[in-house]
Amino acid sequence: MIITLDDCDRFEYHPYLESPVSELSSVVALNLELLSAGQDNGCISVECSDGGYGGRLIVRYRSANVTTVEGQSLTQAELESAAEKYWADWRQRHA
């Protein structure tokens, strides 16, 4: 999945117990696993696993476009449906 952020003016990772990382290539190199997200003071706050104690990715942007690696655009409804299916399948496997 590829997410393109339009007019992104904040993109920084705040690892717990360490200094924030704002250099894009350094954030990418962390290979973060995105766990959950919510809004916080006009930004998106994403709880992440980084192989250590984890942290929060803080992002602020005007709009986002999501596509598959093959270039197919995905709507919000399609993303929500895929997430619901993933968690339903997960619950069934772990029941």
C-alpha positions as semicolon CSV with decimal commas, in nm:
position;residue;x (nm);y (nm);z (nm)
1;M;0,000;0,000;0,000
2;I;0,125;0,348;-0,087
3;I;-0,007;0,653;0,096
4;T;0,058;0,995;-0,056
5;L;0,007;1,288;0,181
6;D;-0,087;1,623;0,026
7;D;0,037;1,943;0,193
8;C;0,206;1,749;0,473
9;D;0,361;1,999;0,715
10;R;0,439;1,767;1,006
11;F;0,585;1,415;0,997
12;E;0,787;1,308;1,299
13;Y;0,836;0,998;1,509
14;H;0,851;1,027;1,886
15;P;1,002;0,705;2,021
16;Y;0,942;0,646;2,391
17;L;1,254;0,714;2,599
18;E;1,438;0,877;2,304
19;S;1,454;1,206;2,111
20;P;1,207;1,271;1,826
21;V;1,307;1,176;1,471
22;S;1,193;1,415;1,197
23;E;1,423;1,330;0,904
24;L;1,201;1,133;0,663
25;S;1,469;0,880;0,561
26;S;1,547;0,812;0,929
27;V;1,180;0,751;1,007
28;V;1,149;0,519;0,705
29;A;1,460;0,326;0,814
30;L;1,287;0,237;1,143
31;N;1,043;0,004;0,959
32;L;0,760;0,106;1,190
33;E;0,461;-0,120;1,238
34;L;0,148;0,095;1,260
35;L;-0,077;-0,027;1,541
36;S;-0,356;0,227;1,591
37;A;-0,434;0,587;1,510
38;G;-0,641;0,876;1,631
39;Q;-0,666;1,254;1,616
40;D;-0,470;1,470;1,858
41;N;-0,465;1,853;1,844
42;G;-0,525;1,872;1,468
43;C;-0,276;1,595;1,388
44;I;-0,297;1,222;1,333
45;S;-0,121;1,035;1,612
46;V;-0,020;0,679;1,521
47;E;0,095;0,433;1,787
48;C;0,384;0,232;1,644
49;S;0,603;-0,065;1,719
50;D;0,968;-0,008;1,633
51;G;1,138;-0,318;1,770
52;G;1,202;-0,143;2,102
53;Y;0,966;0,042;2,334
54;G;0,762;0,186;2,046
55;G;0,641;0,540;2,004
56;R;0,407;0,775;1,822
57;L;0,420;0,898;1,464
58;I;0,272;1,249;1,446
59;V;0,143;1,359;1,104
60;R;-0,050;1,663;0,979
61;Y;-0,167;1,693;0,617
62;R;-0,453;1,829;0,406
63;S;-0,553;1,505;0,230
64;A;-0,428;1,154;0,161
65;N;-0,445;0,924;-0,141
66;V;-0,409;0,549;-0,091
67;T;-0,314;0,312;-0,373
68;T;-0,201;-0,045;-0,409
69;V;0,155;-0,111;-0,522
70;E;0,005;-0,175;-0,866
71;G;-0,143;0,176;-0,871
72;Q;-0,512;0,102;-0,802
73;S;-0,674;0,377;-0,592
74;L;-0,850;0,270;-0,272
75;T;-1,144;0,451;-0,117
76;Q;-1,203;0,504;0,254
77;A;-1,489;0,252;0,236
78;E;-1,261;-0,011;0,076
79;L;-0,996;0,043;0,345
80;E;-1,254;0,014;0,624
81;S;-1,401;-0,301;0,468
82;A;-1,055;-0,459;0,440
83;A;-0,978;-0,373;0,804
84;E;-1,309;-0,519;0,923
85;K;-1,243;-0,840;0,725
86;Y;-0,888;-0,864;0,860
87;W;-1,002;-0,838;1,223
88;A;-1,297;-1,075;1,171
89;D;-1,059;-1,333;1,021
90;W;-0,810;-1,273;1,303
91;R;-1,078;-1,325;1,571
92;Q;-1,187;-1,647;1,400
93;R;-0,830;-1,781;1,391
94;H;-0,772;-1,692;1,756
95;A;-1,106;-1,799;1,904
